[in-house]
Amino acid sequence: REEMTDRKAAASTSLAGEKAKWEAMCKKVTWLGFDMDHTLVSYHVDEMYQMVHNFMVDCLTEDQGLPVDYFDVPFDPSLVGKGLIIDFDTGDLVQVDEKGYVVAARHGCSKILSQKEIRKKYGDKPWTYAESLSKHERHPNFKQFLTHFDTPTQHVLSLLVDYWDSKGWKKYMEIWPKLMQGFVKNFTPSHFRDDIGTFFPELKRQPEKYIHKRPRLKEWLLKLKKEGKGLFLLTNSHVDFANYLMGYAYGKDWKDMFDIVSFFAGKGRGFFSNPDTDFIQVDVKDPHKSEKFVTPKLGAGQCYIEGNALEITKLFRGADRRKALAKDAKNVPKLEVSSRAFVETKDLKALSTPTAAESTIDVNTASKSKRNGCVAFCSEVYGLRKHSDNTVVCFVGDQLSGDIISCRKHTKWMTVYIMEEVHNDLEEELETPEGFFPPLAYLPEKVGSKASRTKVKATTKKDSKTIEGNHKTGTNKRMTHIGRAISRYANVVLSDVMDMLPKEKGTRPEGGCC
């Protein structure tokens, strides 16, 4: 096809550039947090995709009675790709640009639509559900694939579309419930405990086939912790499954690496957006029955279920402030403090808790005039005001919506997006499906409708710390919708957590990178 020559476009940035940005950012970060699946825990992606494909086929044929000869075919990685969208109105897998126009589409396993066919089918206007997509909202008429757990099902999905067409059926919406049966059977959290489905039992049976051990990464995390950087883990996986994966990859003492851990966090459901979500104490006998609400605290091995980002941020700020005060207090002499007599500089708790009279004083005014010894002492000598905003939190994850977009929308945390498909340069995504564009590449100028090729207007204020904020692009530099979302909300994009480690000569990265 003549259009295929335009599929490979210029990269929007480089992996080397992203690594350099991370090195600079890391120096400022005081708290570094991680997602688990496909971030701290790296899977053998090829084996994982094959397993997901196989259990989806089994679910369709054995559980739902669909013909084995139609669906029991070898997995084809060229038919799947992160960020693609199934449009249930048309049955097409589509790719949408940042303005909401369809720029690539495939129907079933083999029908790749030309640009002319796309314009005829979708018109010279934004895709029907472009507004919902731009708001990162769920909608019953489409599904976007953003993880390594759902992306490999695109092959089976395409087989279902072809099967529907062979029967003359046009209600493609009826396809999704058939796939959902496979997701529910294999990914329901309690099924790890009960050995239901294929996914959990297979991981237990052959962990070495699917999971990388990461000793170098563990060494680096422990080094960061020793240097004073706070570490935390936020995972949507439940306690027993997370404990199994982390125990295999990092050893049974893995919890000691972190100052706080949140299991079943609900990052896409409210962890970042709902400050009223309580922390739940882990029930040791059966984590799935945990229900006691508790006040969280920091410390090696402190583990909870659910919770919220606001409460954790407060804990981080308090810990950073205490560290700063302790550091500043070493060289401070005794001073007379308001109505209190003389206070030893080591009595930080008393000094950081003002009396009732002191708490009514304007700190800024008193600090400048030095009319009140206590306030001047606390704000200037101990640096309460100086250290009040020194907390810098960074979260690392691979789920664009739940880990990155939600985090940036509702917190002031920084983000690192892990995209395992990225290789040496960010336009060289591995196994980009035929007929579609690499998410982080700029789209060729001739792709899409005329309306979609007009000047792209910024919809949000550019952040100089994000990928987008560092672009110096022309007026017609367009990206796919997912590419622009990544560039807008991710401060850094890397292919693997191992890319965050300082470069060492003579070493090769472990895990899924390279």
Secondary structure, DSSP 8 states (H G I E B T S, - for coil): -GGGGGSS--BSSBHHHHHHHHHHHHTT-SEEEE-TBTTTB-B-HHHHHHHHHHHHHHIIIIIT---HHHH-----GGG--TT-EEETTTTEEEEEBTTS-EEEEEETTTEE--HHHHHHHH-SS--TTHHHHHTT--BTTEEE--STTTGGGHHHHHHHHHHHHHTT---GGGHHHHHHHHHHHHH-THHHHHT-SSHHHHHHH-HHHHB---HHHHHHHHHHHHTT-EEEEE-SS-HHHHHHHHHHHH-TTGGGG-SEEEES--IIIIITT-TT--EEE--SS-GGG---EE----STT-EEEE--HHHHHHHHHHHHHHHHHHHHHTT---EEETTEEEE-TT-HHHHTS--TTGGGS-HHHHHHH--SHHHHIIIIIS-HHHHTT---EEEEES-IIIIIIHHHHHSS-EEEEE-TT--SBTT--TT--TTS--TTB---TTSS-TGGGS-----S---TTSTGGG----TT---BHHHHHHHHH-SEEESSGGGGS---TT----TT--
